[in-house]
Amino acid sequence: MDKKAKSAKKTPPANTEQASPPDTAPSENQQPPSASKPPVQRKPRSTAKKGTGRKRRRKKPALLTRHLIALTTVEIACLTLSAMTGIVVLLGHATERFSGTSLLSHLLPFTTGVLALVVAAALLLIGWLRLRRWLGQKWLFLPAILALTMVLVIGGFALKGSFFFAFSQFRILVGGKEEASRITLTHQVFAAYRRHDPSQLRQMIERAKPYGPDIDAAAQAFGLDPDLLHGIAATESSFLPRESKDGGQGLFQITQVPEAALREAGSRLGVDRPVITNHRHNGFIAAATLNHYLGQMNNDLFLGLLAYNIGPKNGGLRFIMQQYGATDFITVQPYLQQLPRDYPIRVLSQALAFRLFRKGGTLPAYEEGLNAVRIQHIGIPGL
């Protein structure tokens, strides 16, 4: 009985194990879930704060970057203008001081000066980088403000006459032969204006007033300087329109006109064929003729005026230049007689008087005070 009772007690657990389904039995590698550790829940509040914090941190650098770009752009632009002005002034004065062909007296000192300029520019740049680092620590806007102040001060000094003198020397250095020729011819024009009688010039300007609107219209139609056309009319007829002995007619003493220029003038006037004795037509024909010769001479004003005066007879100015191998006004002058050779200088000196009177209402004496510098700064019409 005792043995049977013991076996009966042991039997139910064995049957229970057999009755349990096989898929619910845990495998050797599978671990039962831990009931003591509840799942960790993230707090939505803290997540929202983190997300908001990231967005704010992104906006601040973007705003700061835009400010830095703007300030750096202003600083670089001001420093560039200051450096360019300094280079022009220093090289211009060096060109005037060491102009010549001697190796020891001119070429070597000029080369040494250029080298010193490069070294000085490098040292100034290094000094500026250190200074701007210190200024930026004080206030972010200080480097740009200092650079802007520097360029304004330099610009104030640049308005003085010494800068324009240095700039003209710098143009000679860069322009070479062409610029040297231009400077020579412009001073011939200034000297011719200086020799004019101011009272006669004023009388000329008064006589020109009735014809001014027509001349201005002709200049505008062909893209020319109106003072330049006034100078041609003053040289040709002194604003006393008449028929001359050589066949010239009207304000501009028109004689032989290229057929293409005549057609162009008629087209701008809206007529089949312009009438030379009509003052308005006369001005349009002169403007068309000058524009025609300027095109032939590659927009060289001196050669264009010279060709206008010589006309198409015997091949015109182009044939003369080809015959003697001349390339510009300087080289063709020795082969010309007195009248056509001086014609561009006479026209431009009269045109200069009209420009000065148009701008200031007076005819300043070239030799008095700083008038020479001011007149040179105003410039010659057409150049």
GIVENQUI-V279729 format. One record per pair of residues at least 6 apart in sequence whose ideal C-beta (glycine too) atoms are under 7 Angstrom apart, sorted by the first residue. I is the first residue (numbers start at 1). GAP is how many residues later the second one is. If there is no record, write none. Layout:
# GIVENQUI-V279729
i/gap
I/GAP
I/GAP
This chain:
# GIVENQUI-V279729
i/gap
26/6
71/69
71/70
71/73
74/70
74/74
75/68
75/69
75/72
78/69
78/70
78/72
78/73
79/68
81/70
82/68
82/69
82/72
83/38
85/69
85/73
88/78
88/79
88/82
89/74
89/77
90/27
91/79
91/82
92/74
92/75
92/77
92/78
93/73
94/16
94/19
95/74
95/75
95/77
95/78
96/73
98/8
98/11
98/12
99/7
100/6
132/11
135/7
135/8
135/11
136/6
136/7
157/6
161/209
161/212
164/209
164/213
168/15
171/8
172/7
172/8
172/11
181/147
181/149
185/117
185/144
186/194
186/197
188/157
189/156
189/159
189/160
189/163
189/191
190/176
190/185
190/186
192/153
192/154
192/157
193/156
193/159
193/160
193/173
194/172
194/173
196/153
196/157
198/165
201/152
201/162
202/161
204/30
204/34
204/35
205/149
205/152
207/32
208/22
208/26
208/31
211/28
211/40
211/68
214/65
214/66
214/69
215/11
215/14
215/15
215/18
215/68
216/10
218/11
218/65
218/66
218/69
219/6
219/7
219/10
219/68
221/47
221/63
221/66
222/65
222/66
222/69
224/63
224/66
224/67
225/156
225/157
227/124
227/127
227/128
227/131
227/154
228/123
228/153
228/154
229/54
229/57
229/58
230/121
230/124
231/116
231/117
231/119
231/120
231/123
231/150
232/20
232/54
232/115
233/6
233/18
233/19
234/116
235/111
235/112
235/115
236/16
236/17
237/14
237/16
239/12
241/9
241/10
241/38
243/6
244/9
246/9
247/8
248/6
248/7
249/27
249/28
250/26
250/27
250/29
250/32
251/28
251/31
251/32
252/30
252/31
252/34
254/22
254/28
254/31
254/32
255/56
256/55
256/56
256/57
257/28
257/32
258/31
258/34
258/54
260/32
261/27
261/28
261/31
262/12
262/23
264/24
265/9
265/19
265/20
265/23
266/6
266/7
266/8
268/16
269/12
269/15
274/7
274/10
274/11
275/6
276/6
276/9
289/19
290/14
290/18
293/11
293/14
293/15
294/10
296/11
296/22
297/6
297/7
297/10
300/28
301/81
301/82
302/27
302/42
303/14
303/26
305/38
305/39
305/42
306/11
306/23
306/34
306/37
306/38
307/9
307/10
309/31
309/34
310/6
310/7
310/30
320/12
320/15
321/11
324/11
326/6
326/9
333/8
348/32
351/30
351/31
352/28
352/29
353/10
355/23
355/26
356/7
356/8
356/19
356/22
357/6
359/19
364/7
364/11
365/6
366/6
366/9
